[in-house]
Amino acid sequence: MKLTLLAFGIAKDITGSRFSEIELPEGNTVSDLRKMLASRYPVLKELAALRFAVNSEYAQESAILKEGDEVALIPPVSGG
Amino acid sequence: MIDIQLLHEKLDVSHCLEFVSAPGIGGINIFVGTVRNQTKGKRVLRLEFEAYEPMAIAEMEKIGRRAIEQFDVQRLSIHHRVGTLEIGEIPVVIAVGAAHREAAFKACQFAIDTLKETVPIWKKETFEDGEVWVAAHP
């Protein structure tokens, strides 16, 4: 299945793009995506935290991803 | 009533103040964040704010709704800026209007503290010798 991947802040610097498309096996979860990204970009593991949002909502590690989802990498936020 | 805005231009504190002003309001609390000229003694030249815009707006709306549910406040305005800000400029304004001041103080503190934890906005500090995404590393 194809997903849209968004990356912001330092996560964008690490992955090299704010917007990309990725292919994942059906039934994969946020946790599976995290593992895949961590092996592709090991420095992601050095971040203080990395949350994921699916379609603009914070997602649990167990959330199952679906074709067409917009998944965002959310490194530690620092607004305000 | 809630007013949430993510803006690419300079923030105007008076817009937030006007939104929370109404005949039933007896106290208004306003928090204004400003860009500081140093971090841990190191001179900061400017800050750059980036947002995941639709989610940032949705998360700020949640904060506004929760503030109104949890505290006895009637009006809340949050304006956050994105883009490049110079020293002294304003990245965030939160105004809360309530019948009585205590709730306005509490809700305002809740709103800025929660914003800093949940709203997907990131700031990058530019120093004389480089740039750092704030809070990215332990």
Backbone of each chain as ProteinMPNN parsed JSONL, in Angstrom:
{"seq_chain_A": "MKLTLLAFGIAKDITGSRFSEIELPEGNTVSDLRKMLASRYPVLKELAALRFAVNSEYAQESAILKEGDEVALIPPVSGG", "coords_chain_A": {"N_chain_A": [[0.846, -1.194, 0.0], [0.335, 2.295, -0.592], [1.6, 5.198, 0.991], [1.477, 8.603, 2.129], [4.199, 10.41, 3.264], [5.06, 12.734, 5.65], [7.46, 15.036, 6.851], [8.855, 16.934, 9.455], [10.638, 19.77, 10.861], [13.554, 18.744, 12.517], [13.284, 16.146, 11.648], [12.668, 16.333, 8.987], [15.065, 17.336, 8.01], [16.628, 15.084, 8.438], [15.436, 13.016, 6.896], [15.482, 14.19, 4.483], [13.42, 15.165, 2.949], [10.343, 16.981, 2.907], [8.024, 15.944, 2.029], [7.028, 12.823, 0.9], [6.494, 9.691, -0.854], [5.686, 6.469, 0.317], [6.011, 2.902, 0.245], [4.37, 0.313, 1.807], [3.898, -2.927, 3.397], [0.596, -4.377, 3.399], [-1.47, -3.96, 6.271], [0.496, -3.145, 7.986], [1.71, -1.487, 10.932], [1.965, 1.6, 12.853], [4.153, 1.182, 14.454], [5.593, -0.679, 12.917], [6.284, 0.948, 10.764], [7.876, 2.791, 12.086], [10.061, 1.169, 12.75], [11.002, 0.537, 10.209], [11.724, 3.06, 9.224], [13.67, 3.729, 11.089], [15.668, 1.924, 10.49], [16.349, 2.753, 7.996], [17.08, 5.407, 8.407], [19.172, 5.764, 10.687], [19.88, 7.839, 12.503], [17.526, 8.913, 13.387], [16.92, 7.632, 15.723], [18.346, 8.945, 17.611], [16.95, 11.113, 18.427], [15.172, 13.029, 20.94], [12.551, 12.292, 21.186], [10.113, 10.723, 19.097], [7.186, 11.133, 17.606], [4.261, 9.929, 15.891], [1.87, 11.047, 13.53], [-1.263, 10.275, 12.181], [-3.125, 11.118, 9.48], [-3.368, 13.736, 10.516], [-3.776, 13.342, 13.269], [-2.452, 12.459, 16.458], [-0.975, 9.248, 16.693], [-1.273, 5.899, 17.996], [1.242, 3.396, 18.657], [0.295, 0.944, 17.875], [-1.521, 1.417, 15.897], [-3.133, 0.622, 12.873], [-2.03, 1.045, 9.603], [-3.346, 2.48, 6.58], [-3.981, 2.29, 3.047], [-3.218, 5.271, 1.349], [-3.12, 6.867, 3.622], [-2.04, 9.779, 5.397], [0.917, 10.193, 6.831], [2.695, 11.611, 9.448], [5.895, 12.535, 10.609], [6.716, 13.422, 13.788], [8.9, 15.133, 15.42], [10.302, 16.192, 18.665], [8.218, 18.784, 19.761], [8.316, 22.382, 19.625], [6.991, 24.808, 19.826], [5.541, 28.065, 20.57]], "CA_chain_A": [[0.0, 0.0, 0.0], [1.109, 3.525, -0.716], [1.268, 6.225, 1.979], [2.193, 9.865, 2.045], [4.996, 10.631, 4.471], [5.458, 14.125, 5.865], [8.477, 15.151, 7.905], [8.986, 18.339, 9.862], [11.735, 20.115, 11.755], [14.779, 17.972, 12.319], [12.967, 14.914, 10.919], [12.766, 16.682, 7.561], [16.504, 17.403, 7.695], [17.178, 13.721, 8.442], [14.932, 12.213, 5.766], [15.835, 14.912, 3.262], [12.283, 15.766, 2.244], [9.156, 17.255, 3.71], [6.912, 15.182, 1.472], [7.445, 11.712, 0.043], [5.558, 8.568, -0.861], [6.353, 5.212, 0.672], [5.261, 1.669, 0.01], [4.452, -0.578, 2.973], [3.01, -4.092, 3.295], [-0.746, -4.248, 3.984], [-1.596, -4.351, 7.679], [1.574, -2.603, 8.815], [1.305, -0.52, 11.958], [2.886, 2.72, 13.092], [5.372, 0.585, 14.991], [6.347, -1.249, 11.778], [6.836, 2.074, 10.012], [8.965, 3.343, 12.894], [11.236, 0.284, 12.6], [11.496, 0.679, 8.842], [12.402, 4.36, 9.103], [14.86, 3.72, 11.94], [16.763, 1.216, 9.822], [16.766, 3.559, 6.848], [17.703, 6.646, 8.923], [19.495, 5.429, 12.091], [19.975, 9.003, 13.408], [16.206, 9.2, 13.986], [16.896, 7.054, 17.07], [19.039, 9.861, 18.534], [16.039, 12.198, 18.838], [14.628, 12.906, 22.294], [11.287, 11.569, 21.012], [9.568, 10.812, 17.743], [5.795, 10.692, 17.566], [3.684, 9.847, 14.548], [0.472, 11.448, 13.377], [-1.907, 9.701, 11.001], [-4.2, 12.021, 9.053], [-3.401, 14.903, 11.423], [-4.054, 13.01, 14.676], [-1.414, 11.613, 17.056], [-1.364, 7.843, 16.554], [-0.649, 4.887, 18.845], [2.167, 2.504, 17.941], [-0.44, -0.222, 17.355], [-2.494, 1.825, 14.869], [-2.903, -0.027, 11.578], [-2.006, 2.035, 8.517], [-4.165, 2.127, 5.42], [-3.671, 2.919, 1.756], [-3.598, 6.68, 1.225], [-2.948, 7.632, 4.86], [-0.98, 10.79, 5.481], [1.621, 9.925, 8.091], [3.674, 12.671, 9.706], [6.907, 12.338, 11.649], [6.632, 14.56, 14.703], [9.966, 15.192, 16.42], [9.852, 17.001, 19.801], [7.675, 20.077, 19.32], [8.963, 23.505, 20.338], [6.293, 26.057, 19.524], [5.332, 29.002, 21.668]], "C_chain_A": [[0.882, 1.244, 0.0], [0.617, 4.555, 0.314], [2.018, 7.503, 1.651], [2.918, 10.067, 3.362], [5.387, 12.104, 4.529], [6.489, 14.149, 6.981], [8.718, 16.625, 8.181], [10.21, 18.516, 10.752], [12.944, 19.261, 11.456], [14.507, 16.678, 11.555], [13.03, 15.15, 9.409], [14.236, 16.768, 7.136], [17.089, 15.996, 7.576], [16.715, 12.926, 7.222], [15.205, 12.902, 4.427], [14.647, 15.457, 2.495], [11.089, 15.929, 3.172], [8.009, 16.349, 3.292], [7.476, 14.038, 0.64], [6.357, 10.646, 0.053], [6.317, 7.317, -0.5], [5.402, 4.051, 0.447], [5.468, 0.768, 1.235], [3.561, -1.787, 2.752], [1.658, -3.801, 3.963], [-0.722, -4.666, 5.447], [-0.483, -3.827, 8.568], [1.048, -1.549, 9.789], [2.304, 0.637, 12.013], [4.227, 2.182, 13.588], [6.248, -0.016, 13.885], [7.019, -0.135, 10.976], [8.017, 2.681, 10.763], [10.234, 2.504, 12.712], [11.857, 0.453, 11.217], [12.284, 1.981, 8.681], [13.694, 4.39, 9.922], [16.008, 2.959, 11.271], [17.255, 2.005, 8.61], [17.524, 4.825, 7.304], [18.053, 6.445, 10.402], [19.548, 6.653, 13.015], [18.619, 9.402, 13.984], [16.16, 8.709, 15.434], [17.581, 7.959, 18.09], [18.13, 10.986, 19.027], [15.491, 11.944, 20.24], [13.311, 12.136, 22.274], [10.903, 11.668, 19.546], [8.155, 10.239, 17.79], [5.354, 10.62, 16.11], [2.259, 10.359, 14.601], [-0.053, 10.795, 12.11], [-3.113, 10.565, 10.678], [-4.459, 13.12, 10.095], [-3.814, 14.627, 12.854], [-2.889, 12.168, 15.205], [-1.899, 10.168, 17.057], [-0.613, 6.972, 17.539], [0.272, 4.028, 17.984], [1.422, 1.353, 17.269], [-1.415, 0.14, 16.224], [-2.124, 1.202, 13.518], [-3.026, 1.017, 10.472], [-2.812, 1.522, 7.33], [-3.681, 2.862, 4.179], [-4.127, 4.388, 1.768], [-3.468, 7.504, 2.496], [-1.836, 8.668, 4.701], [-0.333, 10.628, 6.848], [2.691, 10.988, 8.276], [4.625, 12.264, 10.816], [6.948, 13.607, 12.486], [7.787, 14.482, 15.703], [9.512, 16.094, 17.573], [9.41, 18.394, 19.352], [8.283, 21.196, 20.177], [8.325, 24.836, 19.949], [6.194, 26.946, 20.751], [6.488, 29.969, 21.828]], "O_chain_A": [[2.002, 1.247, 0.512], [-0.583, 4.762, 0.491], [3.053, 7.486, 0.984], [2.337, 9.918, 4.437], [5.966, 12.648, 3.588], [6.403, 13.379, 7.937], [8.777, 17.448, 7.267], [10.742, 17.559, 11.315], [13.319, 19.071, 10.299], [15.401, 16.163, 10.882], [13.406, 14.256, 8.651], [14.604, 16.33, 6.046], [17.939, 15.741, 6.723], [17.515, 12.24, 6.586], [15.162, 12.269, 3.372], [14.83, 16.144, 1.489], [10.86, 15.133, 4.083], [7.133, 16.026, 4.095], [8.314, 14.262, -0.234], [5.427, 10.691, 0.858], [7.447, 7.112, -0.944], [4.179, 4.196, 0.458], [6.599, 0.501, 1.64], [2.58, -1.708, 2.013], [1.585, -3.078, 4.957], [-0.033, -5.617, 5.815], [-0.509, -4.04, 9.78], [0.088, -0.831, 9.511], [3.325, 0.647, 11.326], [5.29, 2.662, 13.195], [7.472, 0.114, 13.905], [8.172, -0.26, 10.563], [9.03, 3.04, 10.163], [11.33, 3.039, 12.545], [13.079, 0.506, 11.074], [13.36, 2.004, 8.085], [14.686, 4.993, 9.512], [17.176, 3.299, 11.458], [18.428, 1.933, 8.244], [18.483, 5.249, 6.661], [17.317, 6.901, 11.277], [19.285, 6.515, 14.21], [18.56, 10.148, 14.962], [15.46, 9.281, 16.269], [17.421, 7.769, 19.295], [18.496, 11.727, 19.939], [15.363, 10.799, 20.673], [12.989, 11.417, 23.219], [11.322, 12.588, 18.844], [7.953, 9.041, 17.984], [5.995, 11.178, 15.22], [1.535, 10.142, 15.572], [0.632, 10.766, 11.087], [-4.015, 10.724, 11.501], [-5.595, 13.386, 10.488], [-4.164, 15.551, 13.588], [-2.391, 11.281, 14.512], [-3.055, 9.883, 17.371], [0.535, 7.253, 17.884], [0.116, 3.94, 16.766], [1.849, 0.847, 16.231], [-2.061, -0.743, 15.66], [-0.973, 1.248, 13.084], [-3.998, 1.771, 10.414], [-2.942, 0.318, 7.107], [-3.054, 3.918, 4.264], [-5.256, 4.702, 2.144], [-3.682, 8.716, 2.465], [-0.853, 8.468, 3.987], [-0.948, 10.89, 7.882], [3.494, 11.238, 7.378], [4.209, 11.717, 11.837], [7.18, 14.705, 11.981], [7.657, 13.825, 16.736], [8.448, 16.706, 17.482], [10.141, 19.092, 18.65], [8.707, 20.967, 21.31], [9.006, 25.846, 19.769], [6.699, 26.616, 21.824], [6.46, 30.823, 22.713]]}, "seq_chain_B": "MIDIQLLHEKLDVSHCLEFVSAPGIGGINIFVGTVRNQTKGKRVLRLEFEAYEPMAIAEMEKIGRRAIEQFDVQRLSIHHRVGTLEIGEIPVVIAVGAAHREAAFKACQFAIDTLKETVPIWKKETFEDGEVWVAAHP", "coords_chain_B": {"N_chain_B": [[-16.369, 30.895, 23.155], [-14.049, 30.494, 20.537], [-11.007, 31.456, 19.038], [-8.749, 30.645, 16.711], [-5.664, 31.006, 15.171], [-3.155, 30.596, 12.682], [-0.485, 32.248, 11.582], [1.265, 33.974, 8.971], [2.265, 36.442, 9.1], [3.177, 39.404, 11.068], [2.127, 39.233, 14.479], [-0.71, 40.649, 16.133], [-1.336, 41.832, 19.155], [-3.562, 43.189, 19.992], [-5.65, 42.219, 18.435], [-6.258, 39.724, 19.53], [-6.953, 40.508, 22.091], [-9.236, 42.04, 21.547], [-10.93, 40.016, 20.618], [-11.497, 38.507, 22.909], [-12.833, 40.246, 24.488], [-15.852, 41.229, 25.982], [-19.22, 41.981, 27.077], [-19.882, 40.292, 29.304], [-17.487, 39.619, 30.398], [-15.089, 39.719, 32.973], [-12.443, 39.615, 33.521], [-9.333, 39.525, 31.87], [-6.745, 37.593, 30.631], [-3.574, 37.711, 29.247], [-1.096, 36.057, 27.465], [2.038, 36.661, 26.102], [4.394, 35.498, 23.989], [7.842, 36.032, 23.359], [10.679, 36.536, 21.211], [13.75, 35.629, 22.413], [17.064, 36.938, 23.033], [19.134, 35.211, 23.591], [20.295, 31.847, 24.288], [21.004, 29.821, 26.906], [23.206, 31.483, 27.412], [24.274, 31.82, 24.903], [24.448, 33.755, 21.989], [21.545, 34.459, 20.193], [20.537, 34.828, 16.883], [18.253, 34.811, 15.239], [14.958, 33.294, 14.977], [13.348, 30.492, 13.497], [10.184, 29.413, 12.66], [8.323, 26.504, 12.062], [5.474, 24.733, 10.895], [3.19, 21.952, 11.05], [0.678, 22.549, 9.417], [-2.307, 22.085, 9.181], [-2.71, 20.235, 11.255], [-1.596, 21.573, 13.431], [-3.369, 23.689, 13.745], [-5.672, 22.207, 14.355], [-4.881, 21.001, 16.779], [-4.513, 23.246, 18.379], [-7.117, 24.129, 18.443], [-8.253, 22.061, 19.919], [-7.042, 22.529, 22.402], [-8.202, 24.975, 23.032], [-10.912, 24.215, 23.249], [-10.751, 22.371, 25.375], [-9.848, 24.043, 27.412], [-12.035, 25.683, 27.8], [-13.886, 23.803, 28.641], [-12.716, 22.853, 31.024], [-12.136, 25.016, 32.684], [-13.605, 27.944, 34.131], [-14.059, 29.74, 31.836], [-14.836, 31.949, 29.134], [-14.068, 32.958, 26.657], [-11.524, 32.537, 24.244], [-8.456, 33.082, 22.665], [-6.013, 32.087, 20.405], [-3.147, 32.908, 18.763], [-0.65, 31.972, 16.562], [2.525, 32.377, 15.154], [4.279, 31.646, 12.079], [7.361, 31.143, 10.243], [10.211, 33.328, 9.714], [11.523, 34.915, 12.537], [12.605, 37.853, 14.193], [14.705, 39.011, 16.939], [12.835, 39.863, 19.796], [10.438, 39.859, 18.462], [7.06, 38.489, 18.171], [6.093, 35.239, 18.654], [3.836, 33.928, 19.66], [0.533, 34.509, 20.89], [-1.718, 34.356, 23.526], [-4.919, 34.823, 24.589], [-7.277, 35.045, 27.175], [-10.575, 35.243, 28.211], [-12.676, 35.734, 30.983], [-15.363, 35.513, 33.399], [-14.375, 35.917, 35.926], [-11.15, 36.606, 37.34], [-9.446, 34.496, 38.267], [-9.934, 32.053, 36.939], [-9.246, 32.824, 34.388], [-6.467, 33.284, 34.555], [-5.605, 30.644, 35.184], [-6.524, 29.126, 32.971], [-5.101, 30.297, 30.916], [-2.459, 29.706, 31.534], [-2.634, 26.909, 31.377], [-3.186, 26.685, 28.633], [-0.854, 27.683, 27.296], [1.11, 25.979, 28.329], [0.202, 23.463, 27.445], [0.162, 23.834, 24.716], [2.892, 23.936, 24.188], [3.535, 21.302, 24.501], [1.978, 19.744, 22.772], [1.302, 20.883, 20.257], [2.035, 20.722, 16.845], [4.535, 22.387, 16.079], [7.635, 23.749, 15.245], [10.755, 25.121, 16.312], [13.662, 26.672, 15.075], [16.771, 27.648, 16.136], [18.984, 30.193, 15.203], [22.351, 30.652, 15.523], [25.486, 32.474, 15.866], [27.31, 30.661, 14.939], [25.957, 28.544, 13.761], [23.003, 26.382, 13.414], [20.19, 25.195, 15.312], [17.673, 22.802, 15.941], [15.278, 23.291, 18.285], [15.029, 21.452, 21.302], [15.218, 18.985, 20.049], [17.093, 16.982, 20.583], [18.083, 14.829, 23.357]], "CA_chain_B": [[-15.987, 31.175, 21.771], [-12.616, 30.241, 20.343], [-10.406, 32.029, 17.825], [-7.424, 30.041, 16.517], [-5.07, 31.413, 13.89], [-1.743, 30.356, 12.41], [-0.298, 33.385, 10.674], [2.601, 34.144, 8.379], [2.683, 37.84, 9.279], [3.332, 39.827, 12.463], [0.933, 39.099, 15.314], [-1.192, 41.889, 16.737], [-1.924, 41.46, 20.443], [-4.875, 43.827, 20.145], [-6.691, 41.393, 17.807], [-6.636, 38.706, 20.515], [-7.635, 41.226, 23.177], [-10.593, 42.392, 21.092], [-11.767, 38.818, 20.509], [-11.947, 38.012, 24.218], [-13.553, 41.311, 25.195], [-17.312, 41.144, 25.822], [-19.862, 42.55, 28.271], [-19.9, 39.386, 30.459], [-16.104, 39.301, 30.795], [-14.612, 40.573, 34.059], [-10.988, 39.539, 33.616], [-8.672, 39.016, 30.661], [-5.346, 37.274, 30.84], [-2.9, 37.575, 27.946], [0.306, 35.632, 27.445], [2.729, 37.021, 24.864], [5.742, 34.935, 23.877], [8.717, 36.881, 22.542], [11.947, 35.894, 20.832], [14.831, 36.041, 23.315], [18.326, 37.129, 22.295], [20.182, 34.238, 23.934], [19.914, 30.566, 24.874], [22.129, 29.357, 27.734], [24.352, 32.383, 27.26], [24.74, 31.896, 23.517], [23.681, 34.775, 21.293], [20.629, 33.998, 19.14], [20.356, 35.874, 15.859], [16.846, 34.806, 14.84], [14.278, 32.001, 15.093], [12.492, 30.12, 12.372], [9.104, 28.52, 13.1], [7.709, 25.692, 11.015], [4.309, 24.034, 11.455], [2.348, 21.038, 10.268], [-0.356, 23.562, 9.614], [-3.675, 21.653, 9.543], [-2.723, 19.586, 12.57], [-1.316, 22.6, 14.445], [-4.63, 24.393, 13.981], [-6.586, 21.272, 15.049], [-4.43, 20.82, 18.166], [-4.798, 24.482, 19.129], [-8.572, 24.143, 18.687], [-8.508, 21.145, 21.051], [-6.637, 23.23, 23.631], [-9.233, 25.97, 23.313], [-12.135, 23.544, 23.727], [-10.481, 21.811, 26.712], [-9.748, 25.151, 28.378], [-13.392, 26.153, 28.101], [-14.543, 22.74, 29.419], [-12.1, 22.62, 32.342], [-12.059, 26.233, 33.508], [-14.793, 28.766, 33.928], [-13.695, 30.842, 30.936], [-15.831, 32.043, 28.064], [-13.495, 33.313, 25.355], [-10.107, 32.22, 24.175], [-7.863, 33.347, 21.352], [-4.603, 31.701, 20.272], [-2.532, 33.213, 17.468], [0.75, 31.554, 16.497], [3.145, 32.791, 13.882], [5.308, 30.793, 11.481], [8.3, 31.896, 9.414], [11.425, 33.802, 10.381], [11.261, 35.993, 13.503], [13.787, 38.518, 14.746], [14.695, 39.199, 18.394], [11.792, 40.761, 20.281], [9.149, 39.636, 17.784], [6.095, 37.686, 18.927], [5.626, 34.011, 17.993], [2.543, 33.426, 20.146], [-0.307, 35.301, 21.8], [-2.892, 33.638, 24.03], [-5.766, 35.694, 25.405], [-8.406, 34.333, 27.764], [-11.532, 36.116, 28.89], [-13.541, 35.01, 31.919], [-16.123, 36.385, 34.287], [-13.521, 36.209, 37.079], [-9.743, 36.512, 36.923], [-8.71, 33.277, 38.628], [-10.081, 31.075, 35.858], [-8.521, 33.325, 33.213], [-5.048, 32.98, 34.782], [-5.37, 29.194, 35.103], [-6.732, 28.643, 31.603], [-4.031, 30.832, 30.074], [-1.281, 28.877, 31.836], [-2.911, 25.596, 30.782], [-3.114, 26.766, 27.168], [0.525, 27.8, 26.789], [1.85, 24.759, 28.692], [-0.24, 22.366, 26.586], [0.638, 24.158, 23.352], [4.311, 23.581, 24.085], [3.676, 19.844, 24.513], [1.196, 18.983, 21.786], [1.035, 21.497, 18.947], [3.178, 20.433, 15.977], [5.264, 23.556, 15.596], [9.048, 23.563, 15.599], [11.57, 26.313, 16.108], [15.093, 26.498, 14.843], [17.535, 28.824, 16.557], [20.198, 30.466, 14.439], [23.427, 31.281, 16.297], [26.543, 32.992, 14.984], [28.102, 29.564, 14.37], [25.169, 27.405, 13.282], [21.558, 26.339, 13.664], [19.757, 24.059, 16.131], [16.234, 22.597, 16.192], [15.117, 23.317, 19.743], [14.469, 20.277, 21.996], [15.242, 17.767, 19.221], [17.93, 15.939, 21.174], [18.009, 14.819, 24.812]], "C_chain_B": [[-14.466, 31.11, 21.633], [-12.155, 30.83, 19.009], [-8.98, 31.495, 17.713], [-6.876, 30.499, 15.172], [-3.582, 31.083, 13.852], [-1.393, 31.328, 11.297], [1.143, 33.483, 10.182], [3.087, 35.585, 8.509], [2.733, 38.191, 10.761], [2.021, 39.693, 13.236], [0.584, 40.453, 15.932], [-1.946, 41.514, 18.021], [-3.341, 42.017, 20.569], [-5.994, 43.009, 19.476], [-7.193, 40.33, 18.789], [-7.42, 39.356, 21.658], [-9.073, 41.567, 22.777], [-11.498, 41.168, 21.069], [-12.319, 38.382, 21.858], [-12.692, 39.063, 25.034], [-15.05, 41.182, 24.912], [-17.948, 41.642, 27.113], [-19.828, 41.636, 29.5], [-18.521, 39.088, 31.021], [-15.646, 40.287, 31.872], [-13.109, 40.558, 34.224], [-10.418, 38.935, 32.35], [-7.215, 38.783, 30.993], [-4.709, 37.063, 29.475], [-1.466, 37.125, 28.168], [0.882, 36.01, 26.088], [4.116, 36.403, 24.904], [6.573, 35.849, 23.003], [10.038, 36.162, 22.281], [13.09, 36.501, 21.658], [16.162, 36.087, 22.559], [19.424, 36.131, 22.646], [19.562, 32.95, 24.445], [21.132, 30.04, 25.604], [23.386, 30.182, 27.471], [24.867, 32.556, 25.848], [23.84, 32.847, 22.725], [22.84, 34.173, 20.156], [20.414, 35.14, 18.158], [18.898, 35.971, 15.426], [16.268, 33.407, 15.068], [13.444, 31.765, 13.845], [11.448, 29.13, 12.894], [8.479, 27.83, 11.906], [6.541, 24.938, 11.646], [3.781, 22.994, 10.482], [0.972, 21.696, 10.377], [-1.749, 23.029, 9.957], [-3.743, 21.014, 10.926], [-2.46, 20.601, 13.681], [-2.601, 23.36, 14.772], [-5.591, 23.483, 14.757], [-6.182, 21.104, 16.509], [-4.687, 22.08, 18.999], [-6.299, 24.607, 19.4], [-8.932, 23.227, 19.858], [-8.17, 21.821, 22.369], [-7.71, 24.248, 24.014], [-10.496, 25.33, 23.871], [-11.941, 22.986, 25.136], [-10.429, 22.91, 27.759], [-11.14, 25.616, 28.783], [-14.183, 25.11, 28.896], [-14.035, 22.692, 30.862], [-12.103, 23.825, 33.267], [-13.289, 27.074, 33.2], [-14.415, 30.015, 33.118], [-14.623, 30.815, 29.729], [-15.22, 32.293, 26.687], [-11.996, 33.068, 25.366], [-9.598, 32.441, 22.758], [-6.407, 32.909, 21.377], [-4.154, 32.061, 18.864], [-1.073, 32.767, 17.539], [1.291, 31.935, 15.135], [4.106, 31.723, 13.392], [6.175, 31.655, 10.571], [9.486, 32.353, 10.244], [11.108, 34.994, 11.27], [12.575, 36.541, 14.047], [13.621, 38.647, 16.264], [13.599, 40.209, 18.766], [10.449, 40.571, 19.597], [8.335, 38.58, 18.544], [5.692, 36.429, 18.163], [4.239, 33.571, 18.432], [1.851, 34.437, 21.051], [-1.48, 34.417, 22.217], [-3.668, 34.612, 24.912], [-6.956, 34.89, 25.892], [-9.29, 35.329, 28.502], [-12.47, 35.281, 29.748], [-14.335, 36.016, 32.744], [-15.25, 36.824, 35.455], [-12.075, 35.854, 36.769], [-9.07, 35.175, 37.176], [-8.759, 32.242, 37.496], [-9.29, 31.522, 34.629], [-7.023, 33.047, 33.347], [-4.781, 31.492, 34.563], [-5.481, 28.684, 33.677], [-5.607, 29.112, 30.689], [-2.757, 30.011, 30.276], [-1.44, 27.487, 31.217], [-2.697, 25.639, 29.269], [-1.673, 26.849, 26.676], [1.326, 26.544, 27.136], [1.483, 23.605, 27.761], [0.224, 22.591, 25.154], [2.076, 23.694, 23.173], [4.534, 22.075, 24.08], [3.055, 19.173, 23.298], [1.105, 19.594, 20.39], [2.245, 21.323, 18.033], [3.731, 21.69, 15.287], [6.696, 23.394, 16.109], [9.799, 24.858, 15.399], [13.033, 25.96, 15.99], [15.782, 27.786, 15.247], [18.751, 28.969, 15.659], [21.163, 31.237, 15.33], [24.458, 31.831, 15.317], [27.277, 31.849, 14.288], [27.256, 28.358, 13.943], [23.708, 27.482, 13.674], [21.221, 25.086, 14.469], [18.245, 23.988, 16.189], [16.054, 22.426, 17.691], [14.454, 22.023, 20.23], [14.568, 18.971, 21.212], [16.008, 16.631, 19.886], [17.864, 15.983, 22.697], [19.135, 15.674, 25.414]], "O_chain_B": [[-13.716, 31.596, 22.48], [-12.837, 30.71, 17.991], [-8.112, 31.843, 18.514], [-7.554, 30.388, 14.151], [-2.855, 31.258, 14.83], [-1.939, 31.245, 10.197], [2.092, 33.124, 10.88], [4.193, 35.911, 8.078], [2.375, 37.375, 11.61], [0.946, 39.997, 12.718], [1.454, 41.279, 16.209], [-3.042, 40.956, 17.974], [-4.21, 41.394, 21.178], [-7.15, 43.089, 19.891], [-8.392, 40.066, 18.873], [-8.422, 38.814, 22.126], [-10.005, 41.403, 23.565], [-12.67, 41.242, 21.44], [-13.464, 37.94, 21.953], [-13.131, 38.788, 26.15], [-15.466, 41.044, 23.761], [-17.275, 41.717, 28.141], [-19.752, 42.13, 30.625], [-18.4, 38.376, 32.018], [-15.784, 41.502, 31.729], [-12.548, 41.368, 34.962], [-10.947, 37.958, 31.819], [-6.537, 39.643, 31.555], [-5.238, 36.325, 28.643], [-0.721, 37.72, 28.947], [0.29, 35.717, 25.05], [4.926, 36.749, 25.765], [6.075, 36.388, 22.014], [10.448, 35.29, 23.046], [13.353, 37.702, 21.608], [16.358, 35.371, 21.577], [20.516, 36.183, 22.079], [18.448, 32.95, 24.969], [22.181, 29.832, 24.995], [24.482, 29.642, 27.328], [25.785, 33.34, 25.608], [22.614, 32.748, 22.79], [23.356, 33.477, 19.282], [20.143, 36.274, 18.554], [18.363, 37.068, 15.264], [17.007, 32.456, 15.321], [12.915, 32.691, 13.23], [11.801, 28.121, 13.504], [8.152, 28.45, 10.895], [6.616, 24.547, 12.81], [3.905, 23.13, 9.265], [0.211, 21.43, 11.306], [-2.333, 23.479, 10.943], [-4.7, 21.218, 11.673], [-3.043, 20.497, 14.76], [-2.884, 23.64, 15.936], [-6.244, 23.928, 15.7], [-7.044, 21.067, 17.387], [-5.033, 21.992, 20.177], [-6.71, 25.118, 20.442], [-9.789, 23.554, 20.678], [-8.916, 21.706, 23.342], [-8.078, 24.362, 25.183], [-11.082, 25.824, 24.834], [-12.823, 23.099, 25.987], [-10.914, 22.728, 28.876], [-11.397, 25.905, 29.951], [-15.035, 25.457, 29.715], [-14.812, 22.516, 31.8], [-12.077, 23.677, 34.488], [-13.922, 26.931, 32.154], [-14.439, 31.145, 33.606], [-15.132, 29.758, 29.355], [-15.786, 31.891, 25.67], [-11.3, 33.345, 26.342], [-10.232, 32.038, 21.783], [-5.65, 33.308, 22.262], [-4.718, 31.574, 17.885], [-0.347, 33.138, 18.462], [0.612, 31.83, 14.114], [4.681, 30.981, 14.189], [5.781, 32.752, 10.176], [9.736, 31.839, 11.334], [10.501, 35.968, 10.823], [13.518, 35.799, 14.322], [12.537, 38.42, 16.802], [13.459, 41.259, 18.138], [9.43, 41.061, 20.083], [8.843, 37.885, 19.424], [5.022, 36.524, 17.134], [3.532, 32.912, 17.669], [2.482, 35.121, 21.857], [-2.147, 33.812, 21.378], [-3.124, 35.158, 25.871], [-7.57, 34.145, 25.128], [-8.82, 36.139, 29.301], [-12.991, 34.257, 29.306], [-14.021, 37.206, 32.779], [-15.359, 37.955, 35.927], [-11.807, 34.911, 36.025], [-8.216, 34.754, 36.395], [-7.744, 31.638, 37.149], [-8.729, 30.692, 33.913], [-6.378, 32.629, 32.386], [-3.85, 31.12, 33.848], [-4.642, 27.906, 33.221], [-5.208, 28.386, 29.779], [-2.067, 29.666, 29.316], [-0.509, 26.954, 30.614], [-2.094, 24.731, 28.696], [-1.308, 26.151, 25.731], [2.136, 26.088, 26.328], [2.358, 22.851, 27.335], [0.628, 21.654, 24.466], [2.435, 23.132, 22.139], [5.608, 21.612, 23.695], [3.55, 18.144, 22.839], [0.85, 18.871, 19.427], [3.353, 21.722, 18.389], [3.444, 21.994, 14.129], [6.932, 22.965, 17.239], [9.536, 25.607, 14.458], [13.561, 25.093, 16.687], [15.437, 28.87, 14.776], [19.458, 27.999, 15.386], [20.85, 32.319, 15.826], [24.326, 31.677, 14.103], [27.806, 32.023, 13.19], [27.791, 27.261, 13.781], [23.233, 28.493, 14.19], [21.874, 24.051, 14.331], [17.59, 24.995, 16.456], [16.622, 21.513, 18.29], [13.465, 21.56, 19.662], [14.054, 17.948, 21.663], [15.63, 15.465, 19.773], [17.618, 17.041, 23.277], [19.238, 15.788, 26.635]]}, "name": "protein", "num_of_chains": 2, "seq": "MKLTLLAFGIAKDITGSRFSEIELPEGNTVSDLRKMLASRYPVLKELAALRFAVNSEYAQESAILKEGDEVALIPPVSGGMIDIQLLHEKLDVSHCLEFVSAPGIGGINIFVGTVRNQTKGKRVLRLEFEAYEPMAIAEMEKIGRRAIEQFDVQRLSIHHRVGTLEIGEIPVVIAVGAAHREAAFKACQFAIDTLKETVPIWKKETFEDGEVWVAAHP"}
